[in-house]
Each structure stands twice: as C-alpha cells, then as structure tokens.
Amino acid sequence: MEIEELLKVDGLCNDHHRLVLNTIIQEGSIRGAARKLGRNKNSVQDMVKALRDRAARLGFAPGHFEDGVAPGYLMGKVTVQRSGDGTVERTWERQSPDDQLRHEAQLAAIEAMKEELPRFIPINPPPMANSKLCNLFTLTDSHIGALCWHKEGGDDWDLEIAEKTLIAAFSHMIASCPKANLAIVNQLGDFLHFDGNKAVTPTHGFLLDADGRFRKVIGVAIRVLRTVVDMALASHDRVHVILAEGNHDEVSSIWLQAMFAALYENEPRITIDQSALPYYAVQHGKTMIAFHHGHMKKNEGLPLYFAASYPEMWGKTTKRYAHVGHRHHVEEKEHSGMKVIQHSTLAARDAYAARGGWHSERQAVAITYHEDHGEVARSTVVPGMLN
C-alpha cells in the first residue's frame, strides 16, 4: 500500500502519523523524512510497516482477493469448489494475522511511543547511606484492574483501592527499612489483571472480573509505578527496577519496560531491567538476588536454572536468593546453593480464588541484603496497617 493510500484509511492515523507520512511524501523517501524530522530511519520505517499491517487488518489490503497474501497475514485454510469434470469453479482463502508480524508491530508502536514520552527530570541523590546494603521492595500479583467483592473473598479490590494500597504499602516499606545505597523495585508480575481490551487471561481466555476499561487500568498502573520508583529514587543513591512478566500481563510487561526505560533515560542513577526472558538477576557483592514470576518454572527448578543461566554471577557469590510470586501465598525453602522465597500479594481474593477455597495472608515484604552476609533485615506490611 502506497503512503498516500495510508492517509486515506479512516481511523488509521493520528496527527503524529500524518505528520510523518506527509513528510515522507514531501521528501520522496523514508530516509529523507527521518533526516528532516530528526528521527532514526529504522523507527520511521517500522512505523510505516506497522501502519500497513494495521490497515490490512482493517480490511485495506490490495492483493488480498486477487493473489498473494495480505500484508501482516498468513495463508490458512483454502477451500476449493470443483465441477463434475474436476474444473475449479471457485476458491475461498482464509488468511489470519501473522503473530510474529503483529508482535513486531507492537514493538514498533512502543518505539514510537517512547519518543513522545515526557522524560523524568533528574533529582539530587539523598545523603550517603550504607553502601554495603541493598533494600529489595517487592510488589507481586497486584492485579490492577481486578474487581473483588468482600462478600465473596472477604475484602474489596478495585482500581481506587489498588492504587491507594500499593502506594501506601511501598511508602511504609521505605520508611521501615535501613538507609541503603541501592534499592531494587521488584514488581514481580501480574501487575495488571488482564492484558488487553478483553478481560480474559491471555493464554486460556478465561473470563475475569474486571473494574473499568483497559485504558483506565493502564493509567492506574503507570501512576503507581512512577510514584513508587520516584519514592525509591528520593531515598536511595541507585535504583534498579524489575518489571517482570506474569501470566496475566505477558504483553504489558514488554511495553512497561520500554516505557520506563524511556521515562528515566536521563537519570543515571536508575536502571530498568529489560531482559528478553522472564528471568532476572542482580549481583550485590557476594549476594545474588534472582527473580521469576513463577508461572514458567517450579520453585525447586530455579536454583539449577539460575546456576546454568548466570554461571559467572553464581560463581562469584556465596549468598543466593530467588524471589517468586504467582501462587499468592508465602513459602520459603532452602535448596542446594539458593533459598527460594515465594511472596504473597496485597490484592484481595477474587471470585475464582474464593470459590476454589484458597486462602492466604495479604502482605508485602521488604528485605535488606548485605553484600557479604545476605539477608540481614526484613519488614512486613499488611493492608490493615494502611487504613
């Protein structure tokens, strides 16, 4: 599809898209447009490709009915009708969106979004604290967007309650921890209850009880994360942020990582973990701190996985810990070479958990690690403390 045709597709382009496409037409090439707009050529090229693929999904796909495959689609089932003598009378082609191309389009959209985000303005670091300490603040299975009813699960949970509870809990954890140079903000997955406009689980499509549209859920999620990251940055010299993939927010974890990397790109005191795999690890002196939501591998399999995946870090450390969520209850066990700590959640039980008879104490835990001696302090916060 030509650039001029993209501009004619209703509902396809926003003002930014139209500016870029018109500049391409004026300059005669993507390279020329990128030069004039001060953009990277590849990002402009990816944006055009993403628009072409989206146009195809909206039904604008030249060649779709004549021959070939529509852009962004793969050929699927083909039905052929033949006459009595074997002559082909007509065919029906079933073409479906190419998941890989769709994923690439999402990444291209993320790149475009990052260029337009307001950047965080660096602030002065706090007074020097203990350089040997690291404070780990864990929020897991927050399920922002879930709707829980106290008559079913014992407590209410919605967007407003989630925002107030998570921020208050994080503030309490910071106030109760020792002064440390390094903070790890560990958002351990399932931060969002659902991953798109449909309130269903991404893998199996199970219907979920949801509070509000996905746009509202995204707004609350970003506000909470920006608030807790800024609080950590104001009280620590360095901050490392983990935005882990969960089974409820597989795609959202990708754009959250990209968004926050762009938001804080001008702040040298902060790093955003952008691991392509749902496994993360940080070395603090002789202490190894590893993370996984818990949906891909069982707890007992994590020590061997992290030893094999991070052999240099494993070899340089003597105290090792892995943190998981997913199961909504506390469990700690020492394995050969590594302790696995399974965290509970601050979120209330939903109807599914209540009907299934699952119970667990709602809590969040901050753990302080020494670079030589491993865990040296712990602080627990429960929702009742925050009222």
N, C-alpha and C positions, 0 to 999 in steps of 0.2 A: 504494500500500500504506500502510495506517494505521500510526501509531507503535507501537500495541500489537502489530500483526502482525509488525513487525520484531523485537521482543523474543522472539518465539516461534520464529524461524528458527534451527535448530541450526547452531552453528559460525559464525554471522554476527557476533555482537557480543562484544567483550572487556569488561572491567569499566568502562573509561572510556566506551565506547559506551553501556553500560547506564545509567550514571550520567546521561549527557546526555539519553538518551531518557526516562528516568523523570522527570527534571526538566521536560522539555517537557510530559509528561502532567500533572504536578502544577501547573505554571504556566499551562497552557492554550494556550501559544503558544511558538514558537521565540524570539521577541523577549524574552519574559518569562524563559525559561530562560537565554538568553545573559546577561541582566542579573543574574540570581541567581548564575550561575557566574563572572561577571566575564570573559566571553568576547565576542568580536566576533560580531555576529548572522550575518554572512555566512559565517564559518567554521563555525558550528553548522549553518546551512542547507546548506552544501556537504557537511558530514559526513553529514547525513541523506540527501541526494541520492545520495552515494556508496554508502551502505548499501542504499538501494533498488535501485540498479543492480546491486550485487553479489548481492542477494537474487534478482534476476531471472536472473542467470547461474547461480545455484544451483538454478533451477527454480521459484522462487516468484514468479510473475508473473500476477496477476489480469488477465483480459482477453486473455491470450495465446491461448487456444483459442476464446474467444467472438468477439471482434472487436478491431480495433486492433493495435497493436504493443507488445510488452513493453517496459517501461522499460529504457533502456540498449541497445536493439536497433534494427536497421533491417530493413525488409522486403526479402527477397531473392527467390529463385525461388519461384514459385507454380505447382503442378501441379493441373490440373483434369481430373476424370473425368466424361465425359458419356455419357448413354444413347443408344440409336439414334435417338431423336427430338430429340436435342440438349439434353435437360434435364440440368442439372448435378446429378450424384449426390453427389459429394464433392470436396473440395479439400484440398491439402496445402500449408501455408505454411512456407517456410524463412526463419527470421529469424536474423540474425547480429549479434554485438556491434558497436555503433557505435564506431568507433575514436576519433572525436573525444570522445564522451562518456567513453570509457574513459580517454583522456588527461586529461580534466578530473577524473575520479575520482582518478587518480594524484596530480594536483596538490593535490586536496583532502586526500588522505591525507598528503601531505608537509606541508601547513599544520598538520594536527592533530599530526603527529609533532614539528614544530618547537616547539610549545607545551610539550611534555613533556620536552624535552632539558635535561640539566644544563648550565648556562652556564659558559663559561670565566671564571675569576676574574682580573681584570687584574693584571699584574705591573709592577714598575717598569722603565722603559726602561734600556738599557745606557748607559755613558758616551758622551758625544758622539763621533761619528766624522766622517768626511769627508762633508759634506753634498752635495758635487758628484758622489759616486759612487753607483752602483746595482749591487748584485750580483744576477745572474739565475741561479737554480738550476733546472736542467731535468731532470725525470724523465719520460720518454716511453715508451710501449709497454711498460709494466711487466708487463702480462698476469698480474696476480694471479689465481690460480685455474688457471693452465695447468699441465700435467704434462708435463715434458720428461725424456727419458732419455739419459744420456751415450753409450750405445751407438748411438744414432741421431744426435743432434745435437751430441755432443761434451761436453755439460755437463748436469747435472741442474737442474731447476727445479720447485719445488712451493711450497706456502703458507709453510712454515717458512723455506725458503731465500730466497724473495722478501722476506719481512719483514725478515730479518737483513741481506740485501744492500742493500736500498733505504735502510734507516735508517743503516747503516754508511757507505754512499756519500755520503749527504747530510751526515752529520757530518764526513766528510773534506773535502767541498767547502767547508763553512763555515769549517773550521779553516785552509784554504789560501787563502782569499780576503782581500783588503784589508778594513779596517774601513770600512763604508759605512753611511750613514743608512737607505737604502732597500734592501729585499730583495724580489725577485719570486720567489715559489714557483710554478714553471711546471710543473704536471702537465699534459702536452700530449696527453692522450687515450690510449685503450686501456689505462687503468689496470687495469680488470677484463678478464679474458679472455672472459667471457660475461656476458649481461645479464639472466638470469632463472634459473628452476629447471631449464631445459633447457640443456645445454652445447652450444649451437649459435650460429652467427653470426646476429645479429639480422635482417639483410637477406635472405640467401640460404639460411639454415638449414643450413649445412654443419656436420657433426658435429665437435666439438672434443675433444681430450684434456684432461680436467679433473681437478683434485685437490680432492675434497671437495664438499660441498653448498654451494649459493649462500649460505646463512646464514653458513657459515664464511668464505667468500670476502669477504663484506661486513665481517665482524668484523676480518679482517686489513687490509683496505683502509682502514677508519676508523682503526685503531690506527696504521698507517703515516703517514697524512696528519696526524693530530693530533700525532704525535711530530715530524714534520719542520716543521710550522707553528710549534709551540712552540719548537723549536730556533732557527728564524729570528727569532721574536719576542724571544727572550732575547738575541740578538746584534745586532739592528738596531733602530733607533728606529721605523721604519714597515715594514709588511709588506703586500704586495699578493698575493693568491692567485688563480691561474687554474686552474680545474678543467675542462679542455677536453673537449668532446665528441669521441669517437672512433667509428670504425665498429664496434667491439666493445662499446661501452658507451654507446649513444645515450641510453637512459633513465636509467641510473645516474648519468650526468653531471648530470642535472637534479636528482635528489634529493641528490646530494653537494653541489652548490652551495647548495641550500636549507638543508641540514643545517648546513653550516659557517657560513653566514650567521647562523643562529640560535645556534650554539655560541659565536660570538665577537661577538655583538651588543653586549655590554657592554665590549668592548675597543676604544677609539677609535683605537688605533694599527694596527689591521688592517682591510683591506677585502677583500671577496670579489667577484670579477668574476662578475656574473650576466647576461652578455649572452645574449639570446634566440637569437642566431645563433652558429654555430661559428667566429666570427672575433673576435679580441680585440686591443686596442691600448692601450699606455701611453705617455704622453709624459714624458720626463725631461729637462727643459731643452730643448735643441735636438736631442735624440736621441729618435727614435721607435722603439719596440720592439713589434712586432706578432706575432701568434700564430695558427696554424691547424693542426689535426692533419695535414692533407694528404690527406684522403680525399675532399674535395669539389672541390678545385681544384688544378691542377698548379702547380708552383713558379713557372714563368715567368709565370703569370697573376696571382700575388699582388700584385706592385707596383701594377699598374693597379687591382686590386680595392681595396686599402687607400687608394690615392690618391683613388678615387671615393667610398669609404665614410667616410673620415675626412679630408675636404678641409682643414679648419681645422688639424688636427694636422699634416698633411702640409706645409701652407704655413708653419707656424711652426718646422719642424725642418730641419736640414741633414744629419744623420746618421740613416739609417733601416735597420732590420733586421727581417726576418721569420723566425720560427722555426717549423719543421715537423718532424713525425716520420713515422709511418705505414710508411715503406719500410725501416726497420730498418738503414739504413746511412748513412754520412756523405757529405754533398755540400754544397759551398758555391759560390755563384756570384753575381757582381755583375751586377745588371740596371740598367736606367736608373733611377737615383734610389733604389735599395734593394738591399741584399745579402740573399739568401735562404740561411739556414743550416738544413740538414737534419740532424737528430740521429740517432745510433744508439740502441741500447737496452741496458740491463743484463741483460735477460732472456735465457735460453738459447734456442737454436733448438728448435722443436717438430718433430714428425714431418713435418708438411706442408712446412716450410721445408727440412728435411734432404733429403727425397725430391725436392724441386724443385731441389736443388743450390745454394741461396742461402747465401752466406757473408758475414759482416760482423764487424768487431771490436766486442766488447761494451764499452761505455763510457758515462759520463755526463760532462757538461761544465758547469762554472760559468763565466760570462762577466761581467766587470766593465765597466760602461759609465760614461763621464764625460758630464756633462750638455752639455758643449760639443764634446768630441772623439770621441764614440762609444766603440767598444771600446778598452780600454787594458790589459786583463789577461785571462788565461784559465787555468783549472785543469781538468785531466782526471783522472778516476778510473776504473780498470778493476777488475773483480771480483778478480783475483789479488792486488791490493793489500790486500784486506779480510780475507784469511784469517789 
